């Protein structure tokens, strides 16, 4: 079965070291850009179910902190790095072709 990649945005649509929220096929996705690499997570903190797309991005550690209570999630895997969250969130495969960012849901 072929993997379907979907267009999410252009590479310049997400500022460096920040996140941006998108909805793809009804799924909220937080897309982050760190050192010109893209990472996609489901756009929710598993602790309080608020969007993490506006959270603080830790560049060196490649994680994002929830803007409400500071729970941190690994940008590559969605795994919890620090509490108060205790449940991982979903990560999505991202690729770039020319100036387009594509995601696999």
N, C-alpha and C positions, 0 to 999 in steps of 0.2 A: 504494500500500500504506500503510495507516494505521500510525503509530508507536504501539507499545504501551508505555505508561508503567505502572510498577509501584510500589506502595506500598513504601517502605523503612522509614519511622518517622514519628513525630510531631516537629514542630519543636523541642520542648523535650527530646527524647531525646538530643541532642548538645550538650554544653556549649560555650559560646562559646570560640573560639580553641583548640579541641581536635578530635581525630578519634575516630571510633568504627568498629568493624569490624562488618560485616554480611555474610551470605551470601544472595545472591539467585539462584535457579535454579542453585545449585551454584557460583556465581561469587563469590569473595571481593571485597568492595567496602569501601573506606575512605571514609567520609563525613566531611567537615570543615565546620565552621561558623566563618566569619570575618565580622565586622561584619554579622551576621544574614543572610549569604548562604551558600549551600551549594555545595560542590564534591565531586565523587565521582571517585575514582581506583581502579584495581585495587589491591587491598591487598597489594602486594608491592614490594620494592625490587629493581630489575633487577640490582643488583650482587651481592647475596647471597641473594635470594629470601626475605626475612623480611618480616613485616607492617610497613607504614608507618603504620598507623592510630594507633599509639602514639608516633609521632615528634613532634618539636618543630615547632609551627606558627609561622612567621614572618609576623606580621600585616601589616606594611607591604609586604613583598615578595610576599605571597600565595603562599608555597611551604611545603613540609613537608620536614624533614630526617629521613632514616632514623635510627632509634634505635641502630643498630649502628655504622655508619661515617660517618654524616653526609652522605651523598649527598643532594642536594636536588632536589625535583621541583616544577614549577609546578603549582599547584592547579587552574588552569583547563584546562591542556592536557596535563599529564602529562610534559612535556618535561623532560629533565635540565637543571638549572641549574648544579650543581657536581658534580665527581667525588667519589668514585671510580666512580660509575655512569656508563655511557656509552650505555645504551639507554633510550629513553623508555618510559613505561608508559601504559596506556590510560586515557583519561578518559571519563566518562559524562555525558550531559546530565541536568541536575537541574532540577526545577520544584517550586514550592510552591503548593498549593491549600488555602485555609483554614489548617488547622494540620497538614496532611499533606505530607510530603516524598515526591516521586515521582522515579523514575529510569528512563531509557531504556537498556536493555542492548544 
